[in-house]
Amino acid sequence: MNRSVDVNGITLAIESFGAEDAPLVLLVGGTTMLSWPDALCARLAAAGRRVVRYDLRDSGQSTTTDPQHPAYTLRDLAADAAALVGALGGGPAHLGGIGVGGMVAQVAVLDHPRAFSALTLVGTRPVAPGPPDDDLPGHDEATMKRLFARPLPDWADAEAVARFAAAGAEIRGDDPVAARAIAARVWDRTPGTAPPVQMANQLGMVFARLDCAPRWRERLPEIQVPTLVVHGRRDPFFPLGNGEALAREIPGARLLVLQEAATALPDTAVGEVAGAMLATESAAGEGPVSHAEGAAGQGQ
């Protein structure tokens, strides 16, 4: 079910799966809601959860103003997540963040702990966009060089945008067929073909201009909810060391490594990720969760 919810003076587009009175799982887009696979949302809903994924500001069908000059901060996006839980009811919620949405999710749980009961972080890192801390791996230079050497597509041409996305996925090690299909859906949901707006939707470029201060990495030990960290072993954008750092620094966090995954969350891993998310919820009140490493993405 698709609809919109007004919070904090803006409108957020959401899509719901499952029964309205079921325990809430809120999935932060990274940047659009389509960063979260349909299959994962359906699997969690079938397990008795109300799954709500949503578009961040300046993406998808949420309020879009000026992605090149965002008049909000990372902490405003975190406050949106907490406010959305209140507007939807059924909190505290299991919060999931993927990619840059994982940054939003970390800050949301730190700043609004009463709104959330569990946390899942997928393919993200404990610091803001830009140069990472010295102990964290940065973007793979060879991959980034290949990605940025390509000319940008004609953003008014849906087919050109889909081809661009598919080629980028192949460079990153993701499934180009899946990336092409998702890019076409994102293009259809984007309000207009202006390059800044399309880039905000397709590439998440708004985060390069977002105020993400102050740092939050040093606050990670304050997180008290059960936490699952999911990371692709082949991720060239946020290499695995970033997920390992999150799992070390968040008390009791479990690390699930998707052996054959890169940046995107592949459908082949949906079953194991959904199971791990549900197991994370059940860990509430049972004390620290032991670290573990999975073998998802191998068809096992």
LOMI-929273 format. One record per residue (C-alpha): residue number from 1; chain; y, z, x. Coordinates in nm, 2 decimals, decimal comma, m for minus. Example, Ala and Ser with C-alpha at 12.3 -4.5 7.8 and 13.67 -1.06 7.14 Angstrom:
<sites>
(1 A (m0,45 0,78 1,23))
(2 A (m0,11 0,71 1,37))
</sites>
This chain:
<sites>
(1 A (0,00 0,00 0,00))
(2 A (0,34 m0,10 0,14))
(3 A (0,67 0,07 0,06))
(4 A (0,97 0,22 0,22))
(5 A (1,09 0,58 0,27))
(6 A (1,44 0,70 0,33))
(7 A (1,48 0,97 0,59))
(8 A (1,77 1,07 0,82))
(9 A (2,00 0,81 0,67))
(10 A (1,78 0,51 0,74))
(11 A (1,49 0,34 0,57))
(12 A (1,14 0,33 0,73))
(13 A (0,88 0,07 0,62))
(14 A (0,54 0,22 0,58))
(15 A (0,18 0,11 0,49))
(16 A (m0,06 0,36 0,35))
(17 A (m0,45 0,36 0,35))
(18 A (m0,67 0,61 0,17))
(19 A (m0,61 0,87 m0,10))
(20 A (m0,26 1,01 m0,15))
(21 A (m0,39 1,37 m0,15))
(22 A (m0,61 1,34 0,17))
(23 A (m0,51 1,49 0,50))
(24 A (m0,23 1,29 0,66))
(25 A (m0,26 1,08 0,98))
(26 A (0,08 0,94 1,07))
(27 A (0,09 0,65 1,32))
(28 A (0,41 0,57 1,51))
(29 A (0,45 0,20 1,56))
(30 A (0,50 0,07 1,91))
(31 A (0,74 m0,07 1,80))
(32 A (0,60 m0,22 1,48))
(33 A (0,33 m0,07 1,27))
(34 A (0,10 m0,36 1,36))
(35 A (0,05 m0,21 1,70))
(36 A (m0,22 0,00 1,52))
(37 A (m0,52 m0,21 1,43))
(38 A (m0,60 m0,26 1,06))
(39 A (m0,96 m0,17 1,13))
(40 A (m0,87 0,17 1,28))
(41 A (m0,66 0,25 0,98))
(42 A (m0,93 0,15 0,74))
(43 A (m1,20 0,35 0,94))
(44 A (m0,99 0,67 0,93))
(45 A (m0,92 0,62 0,56))
(46 A (m1,29 0,57 0,49))
(47 A (m1,35 0,91 0,66))
(48 A (m1,13 1,08 0,41))
(49 A (m0,78 1,06 0,56))
(50 A (m0,45 0,93 0,43))
(51 A (m0,33 0,70 0,70))
(52 A (0,03 0,60 0,72))
(53 A (0,16 0,36 0,98))
(54 A (0,53 0,27 1,01))
(55 A (0,78 0,06 1,18))
(56 A (1,03 0,22 1,41))
(57 A (1,40 0,17 1,36))
(58 A (1,52 m0,19 1,46))
(59 A (1,17 m0,32 1,41))
(60 A (0,96 m0,47 1,13))
(61 A (1,10 m0,40 0,79))
(62 A (1,26 m0,07 0,88))
(63 A (1,64 m0,04 0,91))
(64 A (1,76 m0,31 1,16))
(65 A (2,11 m0,29 1,28))
(66 A (2,17 m0,38 1,65))
(67 A (1,87 m0,36 1,88))
(68 A (2,09 m0,44 2,18))
(69 A (2,31 m0,14 2,12))
(70 A (2,10 0,13 1,95))
(71 A (2,31 0,40 1,80))
(72 A (2,03 0,65 1,82))
(73 A (1,81 0,82 2,08))
(74 A (1,45 0,89 2,15))
(75 A (1,49 1,23 1,99))
(76 A (1,63 1,07 1,68))
(77 A (1,31 0,86 1,66))
(78 A (1,11 1,18 1,70))
(79 A (1,30 1,35 1,42))
(80 A (1,23 1,04 1,20))
(81 A (0,85 1,11 1,25))
(82 A (0,89 1,48 1,15))
(83 A (1,11 1,39 0,85))
(84 A (0,86 1,13 0,74))
(85 A (0,59 1,39 0,73))
(86 A (0,81 1,60 0,50))
(87 A (0,89 1,31 0,28))
(88 A (0,53 1,20 0,24))
(89 A (0,40 1,56 0,19))
(90 A (0,06 1,68 0,30))
(91 A (0,18 1,81 0,64))
(92 A (0,12 1,92 0,90))
(93 A (0,00 1,58 1,00))
(94 A (m0,21 1,43 1,28))
(95 A (0,04 1,22 1,47))
(96 A (m0,06 0,91 1,67))
(97 A (0,17 0,72 1,91))
(98 A (0,08 0,40 2,09))
(99 A (0,27 0,24 2,38))
(100 A (0,63 0,33 2,36))
(101 A (0,55 0,50 2,03))
(102 A (0,35 0,74 2,23))
(103 A (0,68 0,86 2,39))
(104 A (0,82 0,92 2,04))
(105 A (0,50 1,11 1,95))
(106 A (0,52 1,34 2,26))
(107 A (0,88 1,43 2,19))
(108 A (0,81 1,47 1,81))
(109 A (0,54 1,73 1,87))
(110 A (0,75 1,92 2,13))
(111 A (1,07 1,92 1,91))
(112 A (0,91 1,96 1,57))
(113 A (0,58 2,15 1,63))
(114 A (0,54 2,28 1,28))
(115 A (0,52 1,92 1,14))
(116 A (0,20 1,83 1,33))
(117 A (m0,15 1,96 1,35))
(118 A (m0,30 1,72 1,61))
(119 A (m0,18 1,45 1,85))
(120 A (m0,33 1,12 1,97))
(121 A (m0,16 0,92 2,25))
(122 A (m0,28 0,57 2,32))
(123 A (m0,17 0,36 2,62))
(124 A (0,14 0,55 2,70))
(125 A (0,30 0,77 2,97))
(126 A (0,48 1,10 3,01))
(127 A (0,82 0,96 3,12))
(128 A (1,07 0,72 2,96))
(129 A (1,10 0,34 3,03))
(130 A (1,23 0,26 3,38))
(131 A (1,10 0,37 3,72))
(132 A (0,82 0,62 3,68))
(133 A (0,78 0,95 3,87))
(134 A (0,65 0,91 4,23))
(135 A (0,31 1,04 4,13))
(136 A (0,27 0,80 3,84))
(137 A (0,16 0,43 3,87))
(138 A (0,42 0,18 3,77))
(139 A (0,37 m0,15 3,60))
(140 A (0,14 m0,38 3,80))
(141 A (0,38 m0,60 3,99))
(142 A (0,17 m0,91 4,00))
(143 A (0,12 m0,90 3,62))
(144 A (0,49 m0,83 3,55))
(145 A (0,59 m1,12 3,78))
(146 A (0,37 m1,36 3,58))
(147 A (0,49 m1,23 3,25))
(148 A (0,86 m1,25 3,33))
(149 A (0,83 m1,59 3,50))
(150 A (0,76 m1,75 3,17))
(151 A (1,05 m1,90 2,97))
(152 A (1,12 m1,73 2,64))
(153 A (1,01 m1,92 2,33))
(154 A (1,23 m2,06 2,05))
(155 A (1,24 m1,75 1,84))
(156 A (1,30 m1,96 1,53))
(157 A (0,97 m2,13 1,58))
(158 A (0,68 m1,91 1,46))
(159 A (0,42 m2,12 1,63))
(160 A (0,60 m2,11 1,96))
(161 A (0,63 m1,73 1,94))
(162 A (0,26 m1,70 1,86))
(163 A (0,17 m1,91 2,16))
(164 A (0,40 m1,71 2,38))
(165 A (0,23 m1,39 2,26))
(166 A (m0,12 m1,53 2,32))
(167 A (m0,03 m1,63 2,67))
(168 A (0,11 m1,29 2,75))
(169 A (m0,20 m1,12 2,62))
(170 A (m0,42 m1,33 2,85))
(171 A (m0,20 m1,23 3,15))
(172 A (m0,23 m0,86 3,05))
(173 A (m0,60 m0,88 2,99))
(174 A (m0,58 m0,84 2,62))
(175 A (m0,75 m1,07 2,35))
(176 A (m0,52 m1,37 2,32))
(177 A (m0,66 m1,47 1,97))
(178 A (m0,59 m1,12 1,83))
(179 A (m0,24 m1,12 2,00))
(180 A (m0,16 m1,46 1,85))
(181 A (m0,25 m1,34 1,50))
(182 A (m0,06 m1,02 1,53))
(183 A (0,25 m1,20 1,66))
(184 A (0,24 m1,44 1,36))
(185 A (0,24 m1,14 1,13))
(186 A (0,52 m0,97 1,32))
(187 A (0,72 m1,28 1,30))
(188 A (0,67 m1,30 0,93))
(189 A (0,80 m0,94 0,89))
(190 A (1,10 m0,98 1,12))
(191 A (1,44 m1,00 0,94))
(192 A (1,57 m1,33 1,08))
(193 A (1,52 m1,53 1,40))
(194 A (1,81 m1,39 1,61))
(195 A (1,67 m1,35 1,96))
(196 A (1,76 m0,98 2,00))
(197 A (1,59 m0,89 1,67))
(198 A (1,28 m1,10 1,75))
(199 A (1,26 m0,95 2,10))
(200 A (1,29 m0,60 1,96))
(201 A (0,99 m0,68 1,73))
(202 A (0,77 m0,89 1,96))
(203 A (0,85 m0,72 2,30))
(204 A (0,99 m0,38 2,21))
(205 A (1,31 m0,45 2,42))
(206 A (1,51 m0,19 2,23))
(207 A (1,35 0,08 2,44))
(208 A (1,50 m0,07 2,76))
(209 A (1,84 0,03 2,61))
(210 A (1,75 0,35 2,44))
(211 A (1,89 0,69 2,55))
(212 A (1,57 0,89 2,64))
(213 A (1,73 1,18 2,81))
(214 A (1,66 1,46 2,88))
(215 A (1,31 1,44 3,04))
(216 A (1,02 1,59 2,85))
(217 A (0,73 1,57 3,10))
(218 A (0,79 1,92 3,22))
(219 A (0,75 2,05 2,86))
(220 A (0,41 1,90 2,81))
(221 A (0,24 2,24 2,87))
(222 A (0,42 2,36 2,56))
(223 A (0,20 2,14 2,34))
(224 A (m0,03 2,36 2,14))
(225 A (m0,20 2,12 1,90))
(226 A (m0,54 1,95 1,98))
(227 A (m0,46 1,63 2,18))
(228 A (m0,65 1,31 2,24))
(229 A (m0,54 1,07 2,52))
(230 A (m0,68 0,72 2,49))
(231 A (m0,62 0,47 2,77))
(232 A (m0,75 0,13 2,88))
(233 A (m0,90 0,13 3,23))
(234 A (m0,75 m0,22 3,28))
(235 A (m0,40 m0,15 3,15))
(236 A (m0,15 m0,32 3,38))
(237 A (0,16 m0,21 3,19))
(238 A (0,10 0,17 3,19))
(239 A (m0,19 0,20 3,44))
(240 A (m0,46 0,46 3,38))
(241 A (m0,30 0,72 3,60))
(242 A (m0,04 0,77 3,33))
(243 A (m0,30 0,87 3,08))
(244 A (m0,47 1,09 3,33))
(245 A (m0,15 1,27 3,39))
(246 A (m0,10 1,33 3,02))
(247 A (m0,45 1,47 2,99))
(248 A (m0,40 1,70 3,28))
(249 A (m0,06 1,84 3,17))
(250 A (m0,12 1,89 2,80))
(251 A (m0,34 2,20 2,76))
(252 A (m0,69 2,12 2,66))
(253 A (m0,63 1,75 2,61))
(254 A (m0,93 1,52 2,60))
(255 A (m0,92 1,19 2,79))
(256 A (m1,10 0,89 2,64))
(257 A (m1,11 0,59 2,87))
(258 A (m1,17 0,25 2,72))
(259 A (m1,35 0,08 3,01))
(260 A (m1,29 m0,28 2,91))
(261 A (m0,95 m0,24 2,74))
(262 A (m0,62 m0,33 2,88))
(263 A (m0,29 m0,27 2,69))
(264 A (m0,39 m0,33 2,33))
(265 A (m0,64 m0,12 2,13))
(266 A (m0,93 m0,37 2,08))
(267 A (m1,13 m0,38 1,76))
(268 A (m1,45 m0,32 1,96))
(269 A (m1,32 0,03 2,04))
(270 A (m1,21 0,12 1,69))
(271 A (m1,53 0,32 1,60))
(272 A (m1,52 0,54 1,90))
(273 A (m1,14 0,60 1,88))
(274 A (m1,16 0,69 1,52))
(275 A (m1,45 0,93 1,59))
(276 A (m1,26 1,09 1,87))
(277 A (m0,95 1,13 1,66))
(278 A (m1,15 1,30 1,38))
(279 A (m1,32 1,53 1,64))
(280 A (m0,98 1,62 1,78))
(281 A (m0,87 1,74 1,43))
(282 A (m1,18 1,96 1,41))
(283 A (m1,09 2,12 1,74))
(284 A (m0,80 2,30 1,58))
(285 A (m0,86 2,67 1,61))
(286 A (m1,16 2,64 1,84))
(287 A (m0,97 2,69 2,17))
(288 A (m0,92 2,45 2,46))
(289 A (m1,09 2,11 2,43))
(290 A (m1,29 2,00 2,74))
(291 A (m1,20 1,68 2,92))
(292 A (m1,43 1,38 2,87))
(293 A (m1,44 1,02 2,96))
(294 A (m1,57 0,76 2,72))
(295 A (m1,73 0,42 2,76))
(296 A (m1,57 0,24 2,47))
(297 A (m1,49 m0,13 2,49))
(298 A (m1,84 m0,22 2,62))
(299 A (m2,00 m0,27 2,28))
(300 A (m2,20 0,05 2,33))
</sites>
